[in-house]
Structure formats: structure tokens, C-alpha cells
Amino acid sequence: MWKFTVRRLLISAPQILLLSIIIFWLAKQMPGDALTGLIDPNISAERKEEMREQLGLNNPWYIQYKDWLAGAVQGDFGESFRYKMDVSELVWQRIVNTFWLSLVSVFFIYAIGLPLGIISGRYNDKLIDQLITGYTYIGFATPIFIFGLVSLWVFGFMLGWFPTGGSVEPGLEPGTLEYILSKLQHLLLPSLAIALIGTVGTVQYLRSEIIDTKQKDFILTARAKGAPERRVYNKHIFRNSILPIAAFFGYEIVNLINGTIFIEQIFAYPGMGNLFIESILQRDFSVVTALVLITGVGAIVGALLSDIILSIVDPRIRIK
């Protein structure tokens, strides 16, 4: 187990290094540089050149990359010209909000997806299965930003059941019960919007696994021996079908990274996705590169986590 984990970690290290090189190269191709937005556009060319020299922007690209990477490893991504604060501090504030949104979304994805997948797989080709399958087809065909906009309009503006923006009601003291309940209320609608679309993959995948497992020889043998149907499903079919779903957990992180970008923008939720869009529009390069690097590392870690979880629940896939 430890050998497998260490081997996967060693594979992930060059992936992260390559990702950082690509991000830095793409950032260099964007119009402007780290000095853009920090200085008065009417400043003299001589003064601008002095500042470029002080910031090391005239150094060769590999020297600039080395300095940027060294700062990133230490958590120093520079300063945001828009917010006039350290990028690390700014990103940390938004990561906390995105973390809670992702956590609640994952809870709803599995709370909704597992029961629906089990019911659909157990009663395949029945009416209940056709209804659930119809829901998944609609979910696959519906872009998450369209579903988010409709949810916001119906449940936020028309019915007024949920707040239409922000992460907490202004004026509440952090740590109080009212503050916690307000945070939860602001989380529910965007997390449900993510989950109701994100859960369709889990439902379809679990349904297919259950239908396939029901036809295996060991299931037929268990039934031939007179095992109760409840035991056949709980101990044999469900137990074997849930293994790939456990590994799918890490990839849910990757999907959430993509989903929260749209949902946070739609719901004006102050998370990493909202900050990412704003920083691109404002050309806040330091923030953009930091967020792309963090989300890219998150995707790699998510894939690594999936491999480790699958190696735990199914030791056969471990590399000897």
C-alpha cells in the first residue's frame, strides 16, 4: 500500500512541475505583465523601465520562472493590484468559501446519487428506473450555468426561499448561531444547483454497475443456494458495485472545480470561481496565475486521491 502511494506521489510531482511551467508560459503570452495596473499609465518610460528592472521583469524567462516558482512554493504569489493585498491572503479568504460550497455539494451529490442509482439498478426497466433515467438524460443535456440561472430565478427571485447572492447576511458576528445558519442558507441553493446536475454521472455509473453485477456467476450461485434477496443485494451486489463509486470521489473534486466557477459567478458567491472570472476581466495576472496553479494542483491531487481510495477498497489494482 505504501509503495503504491509513494509511487503515485512521485508520478504526480513532475505533473505539477509541468503544470507550473505551462501556467507561467501562458501568463507570459497574455497582454501586459505584472506591472500592468500597478502604475500610473502616464508615468515616464524611464521610470517604468526602472520599475521593470527592480521587479526582475527584464530577466530571462527561466530566471523569472525560477523566482515565481520559489515564491509559489513559499505561498508568495505577489500582490493583487485590484485588491491591494497579498494574493495568498486574498485566495485564502476565497478558498474557505469554495471549500464549504464544495463540501456541501459533494454531500448532496452522494446523498441524492447513491439512493437513485441503487433503485434504478435494482428495478431496471421498471417505471421507477425509466423516471430516474429520464432525469439523468435531462441532467446530461442541461448546462450547469443554465440550470443555475433557472434555479436562482425560480427559488431566489420568484419564490424568495433562498438568498440571491453573497455567502452570509451582512452585519452578523462570526461564530454566532445566526451567522452559521446564514452561511448554511446561502450555501444551500448553489450547492443543490451543482449537485442536481453533478449527480447524474454517479446515478448512471452505479446503475450500470449494479445491472452488470446482477448477471455475474457468483450472484446466480448465491440465489441458487437460497440466499435471501435482501442479503444478495446488500452483501454481494451493492458491495461490489460501490467500489468504483468510491474511486470516483476524487474526480468529483475536479468536476466541482469546473462547476463552482459558473455557479459562484451566477450566485455572486465570493469564492475562488468568482474571483477567477473577476481577475481575468480585470487582468489581475498575479491572482489568475495563482488560481490556475491551485486548481490545477487540485485536479492532480483529486486523481491521486481516487487512485489511493481505489487501491484501498480493491487491493488487486495495486502495482507490485
N, C-alpha and C positions, 0 to 999 in steps of 0.2 A: 504493500500500500504506500509506504513512504517513498520507495523507489519510483513508483508511478507518479506520485505527486511532485517529487523533486524534478523528474524528467520533464513533466509538463511545465513546471516553473521555468526551467532552463529554456524550453522552447518559446515561452511567452516573452522572455527578456529581449531577444533580438526583434521580435514583432513590435514591441513597444519602442525600441530604438528606431526601427524603420519608420514607424508611425510618426515619431517626433521629427525625423528628417523631412518626411513628406509635408507635414504641417508647416514647418519652418520655410520650406521652399515655396509652398503655395502662398504663405503670408508675404514672402518677398516679391511675388508676382502681382500682388494687389497694388492698386494706385496709392501713392503716398508711402509713408514709413512711420516709425514710432514717434517721429517728431510732429507728424500731422495732427493738428488740433491742439497741440500743447503751446504753440507760439502764436503771436500776432502775425497775421498774413502780411502786414505792412512792414515787418521787420526787414532790416537791410540784409542783403545777400551775404555780406561779410560776417555779420553776427550769426546768421543762420548756419553758415559753414563752420563757425567756431563751436556752435552747439552740437552740430553733427559730429564733429571731432571728439568733443567731450563724451558724447553718448556712444562712441565707437561705431557709428553708422558708416564711416569711411573705411573700416577694416574689411579685409576679405571675408567672403560669406562664411567660410569654415570657422574663422575666428569669432564671428558674430554668433554662429550656431553654438559653438562651444560655450560662450558666455551665457547665451539664452538657456541652454540645457543645464548648465551649472546652477543658474538661478532657479529653474523649474524644479530641479531635484531638491533644492532647499525651500521650495514653496514661494519663491520670489518671482512673480511674473510681471513685475513692473508696476506702473501706475495707470489708472484709468483717467484719461483726460476729461471724460464726461462727468464722472462722479468725484473726481479729485481725491481719490483714495487708493490705497493699495489694492491691486487686483485680487490678491489672496484673501483679504478681508471681505471684499465685495462678493467674491464667488462663494466664500464660506457661508455668508448670510443667505444666499440663494440656494445653496446645496441643502441646507436644513429643510427648507420648504419643499424642495423637489423630493427629498428623501421621504418625507411623510406622505406626500402625494403618491409616490411610487409604492410605498409600503401598503397603504390603504387600497390602492389599485390592485396589487398582487393578491391581497386578501379577498377582494371581491371576485377576481378572476377565477381563483380556485374554489371559492365558496359557491359560485354560480356554475362554473365549468364542470367540476367533478360530478355533482349530482346529475346534471343534464347528460353528460357523457355516459354515465353508468346506466341511466334509464333508457337512453337512446340505444345503447349497445345491447342491453338485456332484452328489450322489446323491439328489436329491429324489424322494420317493415310493418309495424303496427301504426295506428293513428298517432299515438304519442310520439313515436320516432319520426314520423313524417312532419309533425309540427316542429319538433326540435331541429330537424334537418333543414326545414324551411327557414327557421330563424338563423341558422348558421350561413345559409346561402345569402340571405339578406345582409348579414354582417360582413361577409367576404366582399360583397359588392358595394358596400357603403364606405366612402372615405371617412376617416375619423374626424376630419375637420368639419365635414358636412353634418355628421351626427352630433358633434359638439355644438355647432351653431344652432341646430334644431332643439337640442336639449336646453341650451341657455335661453332660447326664445320662449319655449313652452313652459318649462319648470321655473325659470328665473323671472322672466318678464310677465308672461301671461298669468301664471298661477301664483307666482310670488312665494313659492315654497323654499327656495334657496337663494342665498346672496348671488349677485351677478358679477362680482369682482372682488379682488383682494384676497388676503389669507386670514384676516381677523378683523373684527369690528374695531375701529379706531377708539382710543381712549381707555381701553381695558388694561388692567395691570397684569403683566405676565405672571403666570403661576397660579392665578386665582381660578376658581371653578368656572366662572363666566368666561374667562379667557380661553380655557381649554375647550369648553362647549362651542364657543365661537369658532375656534380653529377647526374643530370637527365639522361644524356646519358648513364652513367654507370649503372643506375637503370633499364632502360627500358627492356633490353633483359632478365636478370634474373627474373624480376617481371612478364614479359609475359610468361616465361617458367613455372613459378609457377601457374599463372592464367589459362593458357590454359589447364592444367591438373586439377587444383583445381576447375574450374568452372563446370565440368561435373556433380558433385553432385547437385549443385544448379539448373542446367538446368533440370535434371531428376526429381528432387523433385518438382519444380514449375510446370513442365508439368503434373505430376501425380495429383497435387492439382487442377489444372485448369480443367483437364478432369473429375475429381471426382465432383468438384463444379458444372460443367455444367449440371450434372444429378440430382442436388438437386431439391426438390419441389419448393422452392422459386424462382429459376431461371425459371422453367417451368411456374410458375404463372406470373412472370414478362413478359415473352414473350407472354403469353396468353392475357395479358392486353394490348398488343400492344406497349410495351416499345421498343424504337429504339435499334438495336443490339449494337451500339456503347455504349449506356448507360448501357445495360445489362453487357457488358464486363468490362467497366471502373468502374462502381459503385458497381456492385454485384460480378461478378466472380473474377476479379483481386483483388479487395479489400479484399475478404475473403481468396483468395489463397495466398496472400503475407504475411499473419500473421505468419505462421510457418517459412517463409524465414527470417523474422525479428529476430526471436529467434535463427535461425541458425547462425547469425552473431557472437555470442560468440564462437561457436565451430569452426568457421573459424580461430580463433586465435590459437586453438590447432593444427589444420591442418597445419597452417603456421609454427608453431614451428618445426614440423617434416620436412616440405618441405624445409625450409631455411637451415637446416643442410646440406643437399645434394647439394643444389643449390649454397650456399656460397662456399663450397669446390670446386665444379666444376668450378665456375667462379672466383675463388681466390678473393672473395669479403670479405673484412675484417669485418665480423660481428660475432655474437655470435656462429653461427653454425661452422664457420671456426675455431674459437678459441677453440671450444669444441673438435673437432677432433684433432687439434694440441696438446691440453693439454693431451688428452688421450694417444696419441702416445709418448709424452714426459714424461708421468707420473707426470704431474704437478697437484698434488692432490688438492691443495687449490683452484685452478681455476676450476677443474672438479666439486668438491662438490658445489661451489658457482653457477656454471651454471646450474647444475641439479636442485638445490633448486629453482633458479629463474624461470626456465622453468616449473617446477612442479607447483609452485605457480601461474604462468601464466595460466596453464591449468585449475586449480581450479577456478581462477578468471574469465576465459572465460566461464566456465559452469555457474558460478554465474551470470555473465552478461547476458547470454542467458535467464536464469530464470526470471531475473528482466525485461528484454525487453519484454518477452512474457507476463508477468503479467501486463505490461503497455498497450500493444496492445490488450490483451484479458483478462479482469479482472475476467473472470469466473474461471481461474485456480488458483487464489489466495487462500491461505489457511486461513480460517477464524479462 
